[in-house]
Amino acid sequence: MAEKQYVIFKLGREEYGIDIMNVREITEFKETTKIPNAPNFIEGVINLRGNVIPVINLKKRFKLDETNIANNSRIIIVTMDAKQIGFIVDDASQVMTLNEDEIENPPEIITGIDRKYIVGIGKMDEKIIILLDLVAVFSDEEKNQIVKMDT
């Protein structure tokens, strides 16, 4: 039975997971430099060891109610189209290993987050983890805007 590892993070009270193979690193939240005329879910850019990295506020992108950035917020750095992108999350708590039989397909009726981002629902003990594909969060036009930000 195949196993996969997921980085587990929080947005508000909910826990989400992304495939660990897509995660480059997790860093503490850093103040961003705002980009004029950028979509509202783009928090800005940061300089991480000489690399300019666009930073996305996932709460804004998912249109969640509370979009404040907390003191313990983290930035998860992933690679999208060979570019590094940061995602602000409330907390990145652990790495979890799930077997195929612990992952269900997303239900037909999903509210809050567009279903195309959701690759599955992980179940471990009494926990429910929404498994996401962060690259699918963006339209092709939005991806182009984001990857051009570091040039």
Backbone bond lengths (Angstrom), bond angles and torsions (degrees), N, CA, C in turn:
res aa  C-N    CA-C-N  psi(-1)  N-CA   C-N-CA  omega(-1)  CA-C   N-CA-C  phi
1 M - - - 1.453 - - 1.533 109.32 -
2 A 1.317 116.92 128.80 1.462 121.69 -176.15 1.526 110.98 -74.50
3 E 1.312 114.68 140.74 1.459 121.72 176.10 1.511 108.62 -116.97
4 K 1.321 115.67 150.81 1.460 122.00 174.27 1.512 108.45 -134.80
5 Q 1.328 115.12 148.87 1.459 119.94 176.50 1.520 109.37 -104.04
6 Y 1.328 115.13 141.16 1.457 122.27 -178.95 1.520 109.82 -128.56
7 V 1.335 115.93 138.76 1.461 121.32 169.38 1.519 106.09 -82.27
8 I 1.329 116.36 125.07 1.458 122.22 -177.58 1.526 108.32 -99.01
9 F 1.339 115.50 131.88 1.466 120.01 178.35 1.512 109.68 -139.76
10 K 1.336 114.55 163.93 1.462 120.51 -178.74 1.515 110.85 -113.28
11 L 1.325 114.32 143.06 1.463 123.91 166.46 1.522 104.00 -128.92
12 G 1.329 116.39 109.54 1.460 118.83 -173.27 1.519 108.68 65.31
13 R 1.336 116.62 -131.84 1.470 120.57 -178.91 1.521 112.46 -91.14
14 E 1.322 117.69 -9.33 1.468 120.86 -174.59 1.524 111.33 -90.08
15 E 1.341 114.49 149.10 1.454 120.56 176.50 1.525 109.64 -108.29
16 Y 1.321 114.34 138.40 1.455 122.32 -178.94 1.522 108.23 -128.54
17 G 1.317 115.83 161.55 1.450 120.22 177.40 1.514 111.06 -137.70
18 I 1.337 115.14 147.19 1.465 121.01 173.02 1.524 108.00 -130.73
19 D 1.312 115.61 148.04 1.462 122.01 -179.60 1.526 109.06 -56.00
20 I 1.327 116.61 126.67 1.461 121.19 -177.30 1.529 111.61 -61.07
21 M 1.332 117.56 -24.82 1.464 120.65 179.92 1.527 111.83 -67.47
22 N 1.329 117.52 -18.13 1.461 121.21 178.66 1.526 112.86 -92.20
23 V 1.334 117.20 -6.32 1.465 121.28 -175.32 1.516 109.62 -96.46
24 R 1.321 115.18 124.95 1.462 120.17 176.74 1.525 110.67 -85.96
25 E 1.339 115.93 -45.94 1.461 120.88 177.11 1.521 109.83 -167.07
26 I 1.330 114.85 168.65 1.459 122.25 175.27 1.518 106.34 -125.67
27 T 1.322 116.37 130.64 1.458 120.95 -177.64 1.524 109.86 -130.63
28 E 1.328 116.13 161.18 1.461 120.04 175.03 1.518 108.90 -65.34
29 F 1.332 115.56 154.37 1.459 119.73 178.36 1.520 109.56 -63.70
30 K 1.319 116.04 135.64 1.466 123.37 174.65 1.519 107.06 -121.22
31 E 1.313 116.36 145.47 1.466 119.77 175.53 1.525 108.74 -58.69
32 T 1.311 115.55 141.00 1.458 120.40 -178.28 1.520 110.50 -101.20
33 T 1.311 115.15 157.75 1.461 121.86 170.33 1.520 106.53 -94.74
34 K 1.329 116.13 122.52 1.468 121.06 -176.52 1.524 110.23 -68.50
35 I 1.327 115.60 147.86 1.461 123.21 177.43 1.527 107.65 -111.42
36 P 1.339 118.08 119.86 1.470 119.47 179.41 1.530 111.59 -60.76
37 N 1.316 115.76 141.73 1.469 123.92 176.11 1.528 114.86 63.07
38 A 1.327 117.31 16.24 1.469 120.02 176.47 1.527 108.67 -79.56
39 P 1.329 117.75 154.44 1.474 119.52 174.65 1.530 110.11 -55.56
40 N 1.336 117.34 150.94 1.467 119.94 -172.19 1.524 113.56 -64.61
41 F 1.333 119.21 -21.83 1.463 120.19 179.69 1.526 112.46 -80.24
42 I 1.344 117.49 -9.07 1.465 120.40 175.33 1.523 107.22 -87.98
43 E 1.319 114.94 111.93 1.465 121.26 -175.65 1.525 110.60 -72.00
44 G 1.331 117.13 -29.31 1.457 121.96 -178.54 1.517 109.49 146.60
45 V 1.331 115.89 -152.79 1.462 121.28 177.42 1.524 108.95 -129.05
46 I 1.333 115.30 155.21 1.461 121.30 173.25 1.520 108.51 -125.62
47 N 1.331 115.29 159.68 1.453 121.85 173.50 1.523 106.39 -104.06
48 L 1.313 116.64 111.39 1.463 121.56 -179.88 1.521 108.37 -115.98
49 R 1.333 115.37 103.73 1.465 122.10 -178.76 1.528 112.32 51.01
50 G 1.328 115.73 45.51 1.454 121.06 176.55 1.515 115.10 87.25
51 N 1.318 118.01 -5.18 1.466 121.78 177.79 1.522 109.92 -101.81
52 V 1.325 116.17 131.49 1.462 121.23 175.36 1.524 107.47 -85.77
53 I 1.339 115.71 120.74 1.464 120.90 -174.17 1.522 109.92 -122.73
54 P 1.349 117.51 121.10 1.468 120.08 173.46 1.532 109.53 -65.01
55 V 1.337 115.83 142.27 1.464 120.83 -177.73 1.525 109.43 -122.29
56 I 1.330 115.48 127.21 1.459 123.49 -177.08 1.524 109.12 -104.90
57 N 1.331 116.89 134.91 1.462 121.71 173.24 1.531 106.87 -90.56
58 L 1.324 116.57 103.55 1.468 120.59 -175.80 1.522 112.38 -62.83
59 K 1.333 117.08 -32.57 1.472 118.82 178.94 1.527 110.39 -62.71
60 K 1.330 116.25 -41.52 1.471 119.47 177.55 1.522 110.32 -68.64
61 R 1.319 116.99 -41.28 1.461 120.59 -177.92 1.520 111.34 -62.82
62 F 1.330 115.72 -38.70 1.461 120.77 -179.92 1.526 112.58 -87.50
63 K 1.342 115.87 2.33 1.471 121.50 179.76 1.528 111.96 55.92
64 L 1.330 115.66 42.53 1.458 120.47 175.67 1.525 108.75 -79.67
65 D 1.317 116.31 154.51 1.465 121.09 -173.32 1.520 113.21 -59.52
66 E 1.310 116.46 -53.68 1.452 119.98 -173.91 1.526 108.83 -97.13
67 T 1.337 116.99 119.22 1.467 119.81 -175.71 1.524 112.87 -113.74
68 N 1.334 117.79 11.50 1.463 120.80 179.23 1.523 110.65 -65.35
69 I 1.328 114.24 152.77 1.460 120.80 176.74 1.524 106.76 -101.04
70 A 1.329 116.84 122.11 1.462 122.35 -175.61 1.528 111.00 -86.03
71 N 1.337 115.39 166.08 1.465 120.94 179.28 1.523 112.59 -61.31
72 N 1.329 116.95 -34.56 1.464 119.77 -178.01 1.528 112.58 -94.77
73 S 1.331 117.40 16.07 1.468 120.61 178.97 1.526 110.32 -61.67
74 R 1.304 114.80 152.28 1.460 122.46 178.84 1.524 108.87 -126.98
75 I 1.314 115.32 162.58 1.460 121.40 172.16 1.525 106.93 -117.37
76 I 1.334 115.18 120.38 1.466 120.66 175.82 1.523 106.83 -93.81
77 I 1.325 116.12 121.09 1.465 121.85 -179.65 1.529 108.20 -94.45
78 V 1.334 115.76 124.03 1.462 121.71 177.12 1.526 108.32 -124.36
79 T 1.323 116.05 166.51 1.459 121.09 176.81 1.519 108.74 -105.52
80 M 1.342 115.66 128.82 1.462 121.69 178.09 1.523 107.39 -132.51
81 D 1.308 117.25 119.92 1.466 121.90 -178.20 1.530 111.06 51.41
82 A 1.324 116.38 46.76 1.469 124.88 178.04 1.528 113.43 65.89
83 K 1.321 118.43 11.84 1.468 122.64 177.03 1.524 108.65 -116.49
84 Q 1.336 115.83 150.39 1.457 120.33 177.09 1.527 109.83 -88.35
85 I 1.336 115.57 134.85 1.460 123.15 179.35 1.520 107.04 -130.25
86 G 1.337 116.78 140.14 1.459 120.78 177.34 1.515 111.14 -105.72
87 F 1.327 116.23 143.90 1.462 122.79 177.13 1.521 108.36 -123.88
88 I 1.338 116.55 123.02 1.464 120.44 178.11 1.523 108.88 -78.89
89 V 1.336 115.58 128.58 1.463 122.10 175.89 1.527 107.76 -129.91
90 D 1.337 116.32 159.24 1.463 119.70 -178.98 1.518 112.25 -68.92
91 D 1.313 116.68 -35.15 1.457 120.99 -179.27 1.523 107.71 -166.14
92 A 1.315 116.40 142.59 1.466 120.97 173.08 1.517 105.33 -114.30
93 S 1.326 116.29 106.54 1.454 120.18 -163.88 1.521 116.05 -95.67
94 Q 1.323 117.60 -33.98 1.459 117.50 -172.55 1.521 111.39 -167.23
95 V 1.327 113.90 171.71 1.460 121.71 169.65 1.524 106.15 -110.18
96 M 1.332 115.80 130.27 1.460 121.00 -176.89 1.524 109.01 -121.93
97 T 1.322 116.27 135.91 1.459 121.84 175.56 1.520 108.65 -98.90
98 L 1.329 116.03 126.94 1.462 121.55 179.05 1.524 109.79 -122.28
99 N 1.325 115.91 137.41 1.462 121.97 171.71 1.520 108.62 -81.82
100 E 1.321 116.11 160.49 1.470 120.42 177.66 1.525 112.13 -54.95
101 D 1.341 117.14 -37.34 1.467 119.38 -177.46 1.528 113.24 -75.48
102 E 1.337 117.24 -6.04 1.469 121.28 175.92 1.529 111.58 -96.34
103 I 1.334 116.44 3.98 1.466 121.45 -178.90 1.522 108.91 -119.98
104 E 1.326 115.74 126.84 1.465 121.57 177.13 1.519 109.22 -109.50
105 N 1.326 115.86 156.62 1.459 120.15 172.29 1.521 108.82 -65.53
106 P 1.341 117.08 151.25 1.464 118.51 178.50 1.523 110.87 -63.69
107 P 1.329 117.31 144.28 1.466 119.50 177.55 1.521 110.90 -62.38
108 E 1.314 115.91 155.40 1.470 121.29 -179.74 1.526 111.92 -60.14
109 I 1.320 116.53 -38.03 1.468 120.10 -178.04 1.518 108.01 -105.35
110 I 1.331 115.59 109.22 1.457 121.78 178.73 1.516 106.85 -121.96
111 T 1.328 116.40 135.40 1.460 119.76 176.55 1.515 108.73 -113.23
112 G 1.317 116.53 159.31 1.458 121.36 175.05 1.514 113.13 88.86
113 I 1.304 117.13 -67.29 1.460 120.93 -176.14 1.522 108.25 -108.13
114 D 1.323 115.97 133.29 1.461 120.69 178.76 1.529 109.47 -55.92
115 R 1.305 116.45 134.19 1.461 122.74 -172.65 1.533 113.70 -62.11
116 K 1.325 118.10 -26.72 1.473 119.51 -177.35 1.527 112.40 -64.62
117 Y 1.322 118.46 -21.67 1.462 121.28 178.95 1.522 111.51 -79.20
118 I 1.318 117.68 -19.91 1.460 122.06 -170.95 1.527 109.90 -92.86
119 V 1.335 115.88 119.67 1.460 120.14 179.82 1.521 111.82 -94.43
120 G 1.317 116.94 -15.58 1.457 119.89 178.95 1.513 111.60 173.30
121 I 1.326 113.91 175.26 1.457 121.72 176.19 1.524 106.67 -119.70
122 G 1.337 115.98 116.63 1.459 120.57 179.84 1.519 110.73 -88.93
123 K 1.332 115.36 139.46 1.463 120.93 178.66 1.521 108.34 -124.01
124 M 1.329 115.38 123.48 1.454 119.53 175.82 1.514 107.77 -143.24
125 D 1.320 115.60 121.33 1.462 121.69 -172.35 1.524 107.66 55.13
126 E 1.316 117.71 -122.35 1.467 121.06 179.71 1.527 111.87 -98.77
127 K 1.335 116.97 2.51 1.466 121.17 -175.97 1.518 111.86 -85.65
128 I 1.325 114.55 145.41 1.464 122.41 170.64 1.524 106.09 -116.90
129 I 1.314 117.06 126.05 1.462 122.80 179.80 1.525 107.73 -120.50
130 I 1.326 116.71 126.07 1.465 121.11 176.91 1.526 107.53 -85.36
131 L 1.316 116.70 118.22 1.466 122.20 -177.31 1.525 109.15 -92.61
132 L 1.333 115.20 125.20 1.461 121.57 -172.17 1.518 112.46 -114.46
133 D 1.324 114.85 154.60 1.463 123.44 167.32 1.523 105.35 -110.75
134 L 1.340 117.04 100.94 1.464 120.01 -174.07 1.519 113.02 -66.45
135 V 1.328 118.38 -26.66 1.466 120.15 178.13 1.528 110.26 -67.69
136 A 1.331 117.28 -33.90 1.471 121.37 -179.28 1.523 112.63 -73.86
137 V 1.321 117.05 -4.90 1.465 121.67 -179.94 1.532 110.96 -66.84
138 F 1.324 117.34 -23.42 1.460 121.38 -172.07 1.518 112.78 -112.09
139 S 1.323 115.17 148.17 1.464 120.80 169.86 1.532 107.63 -74.00
140 D 1.317 117.20 166.07 1.467 120.34 178.25 1.520 111.05 -59.33
141 E 1.325 117.31 -40.25 1.465 121.08 179.37 1.526 110.91 -63.41
142 E 1.333 116.87 -42.30 1.465 120.51 178.74 1.524 110.78 -65.48
143 K 1.334 117.72 -40.42 1.465 120.81 177.25 1.521 110.35 -58.55
144 N 1.335 116.70 -44.83 1.464 120.42 179.33 1.518 111.09 -60.64
145 Q 1.339 117.53 -43.50 1.463 121.26 178.15 1.525 110.79 -59.54
146 I 1.325 116.10 -45.14 1.461 121.09 -175.08 1.522 111.32 -67.96
147 V 1.327 118.30 -47.13 1.463 119.68 -176.71 1.527 111.81 -68.93
148 K 1.328 118.25 -22.19 1.467 121.00 177.18 1.524 112.10 -77.93
149 M 1.329 118.37 -13.84 1.460 121.53 -176.18 1.514 113.72 -67.30
150 D 1.312 118.38 -24.55 1.464 118.65 -176.89 1.520 112.25 -96.49
151 T 1.333 116.27 11.06 1.470 118.43 179.98 1.505 110.53 -103.89
